[in-house]
Amino acid sequence: MARRSRRGTTETITAAPPPPNAFRNARKIHPRPTFSLCSEEDHAAILGRAQDLLAEHGVAVVHETANEALLRAGARPGHEATRVRLPRELQKEALAAASRQVTLCGKRPERDITLPRADHGFVMRTGTGAHGFVDPATGTYRNMEIGDVASVAAVANGLDQVGFVAHPFCYGVHELTSDIHSVAELITRTDKHIWLQPYNVENIEYLLRIVKTAGSTPARPLGSIIMCSFSPLEFKVMDVEALIQAGHAGLPVHACSLPSAGGTAPLSVAGNALMAAAEILAMVTLGHVLAPGTPMIATPLMFTLDMATGRALHSCPESLQAKALAVGVLKSVGLVTHTYGMGSDTPDVEGQSMAERAMLGQMVAMAGADILGGVGQLETATVFSPVQAVLDDELGGFMRALIRAPEVDDASMNWDEIREIGTGAHFLASPHTLEICRSQFRPSVFQRVGRDDYEKANRAGAFEAARDRALTLIAADPPPGLPDETTCREITAIAAAADEDIIGRSSGIAGRREVI
């Protein structure tokens, strides 16, 4: 095997061959094969610097009550009024108490997701925040309308690799309450777990009321919520409130850092990973003090600025490396991790999109991420395409098969038969072949046809198959376990009350936050 050193050189280590029958009866469950850009020493160095940064410089917490609670818990004042420094001992205490397992519940137990997965794989989720929509029937682009939430839910319901669903940003309702209306629509359309992203601090209460009305309890949370840093190293009132209120409601929290290298983080891959690690460690510490016991999911969602154009890039090599590196650092302290695993910087479903998301997904899956986000998203997380979502689900199944560690023992090598194989013989009718042939990955939309069949089908390929499946899923009957009519009316009433409350007093309120 080859091992990479910190200086980039390689050292070749040759293992002695195993003795005869060494693998016999040695079957066991293997963790997924992993890939790391850097050594364990490099991970430790980034982690150490992140802890130094929090202890010596600290973070700005623009929330007076939270700031006071942190100081009572042992934090020290920083050099600015809202800044607090988090001592290493407090960080260590928070990491020791952090959840090593998180369950995201669906409306039915068979939709529940426990992370890390017992099979050492990952789960996927749809893209969030997209304000654009590519119609699967016509291929035309338009704004995401509130009515499109039903299509997003229907597609996600039928995708095997998608474990939970995020709400998009929708037009057709007031922008100040778009998140509330989108969640109200989504939670009545899917039996899967949903991901909440509040747009304003006033909205959090209404989002939590909706999931509670739909049946969420602390023992079975039907939703989880995002808490974002305001890079670099700042936490606004809304995100701190999201943490506190989620803790009271028993919802898991996705502790999300969104640095852009060259903008809100150093331009280097290591500097971007350092910023994400520091902000996420800060959120874990805030969670320990402000919402003890709340499951926290480390979520580095990172970008890189194109220095030639100023555009934030989602799937460039530097962003891919930064995500994988941050996941490695955060996994090293035992946190459940979530990052982009699908997505591209191109605006349409085409070759570049598939190439970028395949490289991104493989990179972060091999780094060990538990959740791969971004299913269906295009143009740096601003557009949702149902056709792309179907292709992403297929790609996710491909990657889960790819990262599954193969069995290596006498039975898996078919040792007894292979050592007696005759000249001109084959393994087509072997009992071993018949035993395991159905374990192969079988695509549903990726094509494995020859030229003649391809031409007979008018050159229809994976895109056309994905489009047809997306349209079939959108037209499918709703799944069981959805809220009844009475509950749906109660949820609609909550959204209406939010409009009356939030829009009615919107004068002077800042515009909505950026969505991801």
BATOR-842812 format. One record per residue (C-alpha): residue in three letters; x, y, z. Coordinates in steps of 0.2 Angstrom, whole numbers, padded with zeros to 4 digits, always signed. Example, Ala and Ser with C-alpha at 12.3 -4.5 7.8 and 13.67 -1.06 7.14 Angstrom:
ala+0062-0022+0039
ser+0068-0005+0036
***
This chain:
met+0000+0000+0000
ala+0005+0018-0002
arg+0005+0031+0012
arg+0006+0049+0009
ser+0017+0059+0021
arg+0014+0077+0027
arg+0027+0083+0014
gly+0018+0074-0001
thr+0031+0060-0003
thr+0026+0042-0003
glu+0032+0027+0006
thr+0029+0010-0001
ile+0025-0003+0012
thr+0024-0021+0005
ala+0015-0034+0016
ala+0019-0052+0017
pro+0007-0063+0008
pro-0006-0072+0019
pro-0003-0090+0024
pro-0015-0103+0015
asn-0033-0102+0021
ala-0029-0086+0031
phe-0045-0078+0026
arg-0057-0093+0028
asn-0071-0089+0040
ala-0065-0072+0042
arg-0081-0063+0036
lys-0084-0046+0045
ile-0093-0030+0042
his-0080-0017+0036
pro-0081+0002+0037
arg-0082+0011+0021
pro-0065+0014+0012
thr-0059+0032+0015
phe-0049+0044+0007
ser-0040+0059+0015
leu-0031+0073+0007
cys-0020+0075+0022
ser-0013+0065+0036
glu-0020+0063+0053
glu-0006+0076+0059
asp-0013+0089+0047
his-0031+0086+0053
ala-0024+0088+0071
ala-0015+0104+0066
ile-0031+0112+0058
leu-0041+0107+0073
gly-0028+0114+0085
arg-0028+0131+0076
ala-0047+0131+0076
gln-0047+0129+0095
asp-0033+0142+0097
leu-0043+0154+0086
leu-0059+0152+0097
ala-0049+0153+0113
glu-0038+0168+0109
his-0049+0178+0097
gly-0066+0171+0099
val-0083+0174+0090
ala-0095+0188+0090
val-0112+0182+0097
val-0125+0196+0093
his-0137+0190+0106
glu-0137+0198+0123
thr-0144+0184+0133
ala-0133+0170+0124
asn-0118+0181+0127
glu-0121+0182+0146
ala-0125+0164+0147
leu-0108+0160+0138
leu-0099+0171+0150
arg-0107+0163+0165
ala-0101+0146+0158
gly-0083+0151+0157
ala-0081+0161+0141
arg-0071+0176+0142
pro-0074+0193+0135
gly-0066+0197+0119
his-0059+0214+0112
glu-0076+0219+0105
ala-0092+0221+0115
thr-0101+0206+0107
arg-0086+0195+0106
val-0083+0180+0118
arg-0068+0169+0119
leu-0071+0151+0121
pro-0058+0143+0132
arg-0051+0126+0127
glu-0058+0118+0142
leu-0075+0123+0138
gln-0073+0117+0120
lys-0067+0101+0126
glu-0082+0099+0137
ala-0093+0103+0123
leu-0085+0090+0111
ala-0086+0077+0125
ala-0104+0080+0127
ala-0108+0081+0108
ser-0120+0068+0100
arg-0111+0054+0091
gln-0127+0048+0084
val-0142+0058+0077
thr-0159+0051+0072
leu-0169+0061+0059
cys-0187+0054+0060
gly-0200+0053+0046
lys-0219+0052+0048
arg-0217+0033+0047
pro-0203+0023+0057
glu-0197+0015+0040
arg-0193+0033+0035
asp-0182+0036+0050
ile-0163+0039+0047
thr-0150+0035+0061
leu-0133+0043+0057
pro-0119+0036+0056
arg-0128+0023+0046
ala-0126+0005+0052
asp-0120+0000+0034
his-0106+0014+0034
gly-0114+0023+0020
phe-0122+0040+0018
val-0139+0048+0015
met-0143+0061+0003
arg-0155+0077+0004
thr-0162+0088-0008
gly-0155+0106-0012
thr-0162+0120-0002
gly-0164+0139-0005
ala-0166+0137-0024
his-0177+0151-0031
gly-0176+0144-0049
phe-0185+0129-0056
val-0182+0119-0072
asp-0198+0112-0078
pro-0195+0094-0081
ala-0208+0093-0095
thr-0202+0107-0106
gly-0184+0110-0099
thr-0188+0129-0097
tyr-0182+0139-0083
arg-0193+0150-0072
asn-0195+0156-0054
met-0199+0143-0041
glu-0217+0145-0036
ile-0226+0139-0021
gly-0235+0126-0031
asp-0219+0119-0036
val-0216+0113-0018
ala-0228+0098-0022
ser-0217+0093-0036
val-0201+0094-0026
ala-0209+0083-0013
ala-0216+0071-0025
val-0199+0068-0033
ala-0190+0066-0017
asn-0203+0054-0010
gly-0199+0042-0024
leu-0180+0043-0023
asp-0172+0029-0014
gln-0156+0038-0009
val-0164+0054-0003
gly-0167+0052+0016
phe-0174+0070+0019
val-0181+0085+0010
ala-0176+0103+0011
his-0189+0117+0007
pro-0185+0129-0007
phe-0187+0148-0008
cys-0204+0151-0016
tyr-0212+0165-0026
gly-0231+0168-0025
val-0230+0172-0007
his-0223+0186+0003
glu-0204+0185+0004
leu-0204+0188+0022
thr-0214+0172+0025
ser-0209+0162+0010
asp-0200+0149+0022
ile-0216+0147+0032
his-0227+0144+0017
ser-0214+0132+0009
val-0213+0122+0025
ala-0232+0122+0027
glu-0234+0115+0010
leu-0219+0103+0011
ile-0224+0094+0027
thr-0241+0090+0021
arg-0233+0082+0005
thr-0219+0071+0011
asp-0218+0057+0023
lys-0199+0060+0025
his-0190+0071+0037
ile-0189+0089+0032
trp-0175+0102+0035
leu-0180+0119+0041
gln-0171+0135+0036
pro-0178+0151+0044
tyr-0177+0167+0034
asn-0180+0179+0049
val-0179+0177+0068
glu-0198+0180+0069
asn-0201+0165+0058
ile-0193+0152+0069
glu-0208+0151+0081
tyr-0220+0148+0066
leu-0209+0135+0058
leu-0208+0125+0074
arg-0227+0126+0077
ile-0229+0119+0060
val-0218+0104+0063
lys-0226+0101+0080
thr-0244+0102+0073
ala-0238+0089+0060
gly-0234+0077+0074
ser-0216+0081+0079
thr-0211+0078+0097
pro-0194+0078+0105
ala-0194+0059+0105
arg-0198+0059+0086
pro-0192+0075+0078
leu-0200+0076+0060
gly-0189+0091+0056
ser-0171+0097+0059
ile-0166+0116+0058
ile-0151+0125+0051
met-0140+0137+0061
cys-0128+0147+0051
ser-0112+0156+0055
phe-0111+0174+0048
ser-0093+0171+0042
pro-0080+0176+0048
leu-0083+0171+0066
glu-0100+0179+0069
phe-0117+0173+0075
lys-0133+0184+0072
val-0148+0184+0083
met-0158+0173+0071
asp-0146+0159+0071
val-0143+0159+0090
glu-0162+0159+0092
ala-0164+0144+0080
leu-0152+0134+0091
ile-0161+0139+0107
gln-0178+0136+0101
ala-0174+0120+0092
gly-0166+0114+0109
his-0183+0117+0117
ala-0192+0108+0103
gly-0180+0093+0103
leu-0175+0096+0085
pro-0158+0092+0079
val-0147+0106+0073
his-0136+0107+0057
ala-0122+0118+0063
cys-0118+0126+0046
ser-0102+0136+0041
leu-0103+0144+0024
pro-0086+0152+0021
ser-0081+0158+0004
ala-0062+0156+0001
gly-0055+0173-0004
gly-0070+0182+0003
thr-0075+0177+0021
ala-0061+0165+0023
pro-0043+0164+0017
leu-0041+0159-0001
ser-0031+0143+0003
val-0040+0126+0005
ala-0032+0125+0022
gly-0038+0142+0027
asn-0056+0139+0021
ala-0056+0122+0031
leu-0049+0131+0046
met-0063+0144+0046
ala-0077+0131+0044
ala-0069+0120+0058
ala-0068+0135+0070
glu-0086+0141+0066
ile-0093+0123+0068
leu-0083+0120+0085
ala-0090+0137+0091
met-0108+0131+0087
val-0105+0115+0096
thr-0099+0124+0111
leu-0114+0136+0110
gly-0126+0121+0109
his-0118+0114+0124
val-0121+0130+0134
leu-0137+0136+0127
ala-0146+0120+0122
pro-0138+0106+0131
gly-0142+0089+0124
thr-0147+0095+0107
pro-0140+0084+0093
met-0128+0094+0082
ile-0123+0089+0065
ala-0107+0097+0058
thr-0111+0105+0042
pro-0097+0113+0032
leu-0104+0120+0016
met-0090+0129+0007
phe-0087+0140-0008
thr-0072+0147-0017
leu-0072+0164-0025
asp-0066+0164-0043
met-0053+0178-0043
ala-0056+0182-0061
thr-0075+0185-0060
gly-0080+0186-0041
arg-0092+0172-0043
ala-0094+0160-0029
leu-0090+0142-0035
his-0097+0127-0028
ser-0089+0113-0037
cys-0072+0119-0042
pro-0057+0109-0036
glu-0053+0120-0022
ser-0071+0119-0015
leu-0071+0100-0017
gln-0054+0099-0007
ala-0060+0111+0006
lys-0076+0101+0009
ala-0067+0085+0010
leu-0053+0092+0022
ala-0066+0100+0033
val-0076+0083+0034
gly-0060+0074+0039
val-0056+0087+0053
leu-0073+0086+0060
lys-0075+0067+0059
ser-0058+0066+0068
val-0067+0072+0084
gly-0082+0060+0082
leu-0095+0072+0075
val-0109+0067+0062
thr-0105+0077+0046
his-0115+0085+0032
thr-0109+0094+0017
tyr-0113+0096-0001
gly-0112+0080-0011
met-0121+0085-0026
gly-0122+0101-0036
ser-0113+0111-0050
asp-0108+0128-0055
thr-0117+0126-0072
pro-0135+0131-0075
asp-0141+0116-0084
val-0142+0097-0084
glu-0128+0092-0095
gly-0111+0085-0096
gln-0102+0098-0085
ser-0115+0096-0072
met-0113+0077-0071
ala-0094+0078-0071
glu-0094+0091-0057
arg-0106+0082-0046
ala-0098+0065-0048
met-0081+0072-0043
leu-0089+0081-0028
gly-0099+0066-0022
gln-0085+0054-0023
met-0073+0066-0014
val-0084+0069+0001
ala-0091+0052+0002
met-0074+0045+0002
ala-0070+0058+0016
gly-0083+0050+0026
ala-0097+0062+0026
asp-0114+0056+0033
ile-0125+0067+0023
leu-0123+0072+0005
gly-0133+0088+0002
gly-0138+0097-0014
val-0148+0084-0024
gly-0156+0092-0039
gln-0147+0109-0037
leu-0138+0118-0052
glu-0130+0135-0054
thr-0121+0135-0037
ala-0136+0130-0027
thr-0149+0143-0034
val-0159+0131-0046
phe-0168+0115-0043
ser-0171+0103-0057
pro-0182+0087-0055
val-0173+0078-0069
gln-0156+0082-0061
ala-0163+0076-0044
val-0167+0059-0052
leu-0149+0058-0060
asp-0142+0063-0043
asp-0151+0049-0034
glu-0144+0036-0047
leu-0127+0043-0045
gly-0129+0042-0026
gly-0134+0023-0028
phe-0118+0021-0039
met-0107+0029-0026
arg-0114+0019-0011
ala-0110+0003-0021
leu-0093+0011-0025
ile-0088+0015-0007
arg-0094-0002+0000
ala-0079-0012+0006
pro-0078-0028-0003
glu-0077-0045+0006
val-0060-0052+0005
asp-0060-0071+0011
asp-0059-0088+0003
ala-0078-0088+0000
ser-0078-0071-0009
met-0063-0076-0020
asn-0072-0092-0024
trp-0056-0101-0019
asp-0061-0119-0019
glu-0067-0117-0037
ile-0054-0106-0044
arg-0040-0117-0039
glu-0047-0131-0049
ile-0053-0122-0065
gly-0050-0131-0081
thr-0043-0125-0098
gly-0057-0116-0107
ala-0069-0116-0093
his-0079-0101-0086
phe-0088-0096-0070
leu-0105-0091-0079
ala-0114-0106-0071
ser-0104-0106-0055
pro-0114-0108-0039
his-0104-0093-0033
thr-0110-0083-0047
leu-0128-0087-0045
glu-0127-0084-0027
ile-0120-0066-0028
cys-0126-0060-0045
arg-0141-0050-0038
ser-0130-0040-0027
gln-0123-0030-0042
phe-0127-0012-0044
arg-0142-0011-0056
pro-0145+0006-0063
ser-0163+0012-0066
val-0159+0027-0077
phe-0141+0026-0082
gln-0140+0016-0099
arg-0131+0000-0103
val-0137-0003-0120
gly-0127-0006-0136
arg-0127+0005-0152
asp-0141-0004-0161
asp-0153-0003-0147
tyr-0148+0015-0144
glu-0152+0020-0162
lys-0168+0011-0161
ala-0173+0021-0146
asn-0170+0037-0156
arg-0154+0040-0145
ala-0163+0042-0129
gly-0151+0041-0115
ala-0150+0044-0096
phe-0157+0061-0097
glu-0173+0056-0106
ala-0175+0041-0094
ala-0173+0053-0079
arg-0185+0065-0086
asp-0198+0052-0089
arg-0196+0046-0071
ala-0197+0063-0064
leu-0213+0066-0073
thr-0220+0049-0066
leu-0215+0053-0048
ile-0223+0070-0049
ala-0239+0062-0055
ala-0239+0048-0042
asp-0251+0046-0028
pro-0245+0053-0011
pro-0237+0042+0001
pro-0246+0035+0017
gly-0244+0044+0033
leu-0247+0062+0028
pro-0257+0074+0039
asp-0275+0072+0038
glu-0287+0086+0032
thr-0289+0094+0050
thr-0271+0095+0053
cys-0268+0102+0035
arg-0281+0116+0039
glu-0272+0119+0056
ile-0255+0121+0047
thr-0263+0133+0034
ala-0270+0143+0048
ile-0252+0145+0056
ala-0245+0151+0039
ala-0259+0164+0038
ala-0256+0169+0056
ala-0238+0172+0052
asp-0242+0183+0037
glu-0253+0194+0048
asp-0240+0195+0061
ile-0224+0196+0052
ile-0229+0205+0036
gly-0240+0217+0046
arg-0225+0223+0056
ser-0212+0222+0043
ser-0209+0240+0042
gly-0190+0243+0047
ile-0186+0224+0047
ala-0171+0220+0036
gly-0173+0210+0020
arg-0172+0191+0020
arg-0156+0182+0023
glu-0147+0174+0009
val-0152+0156+0007
ile-0142+0141+0003
***
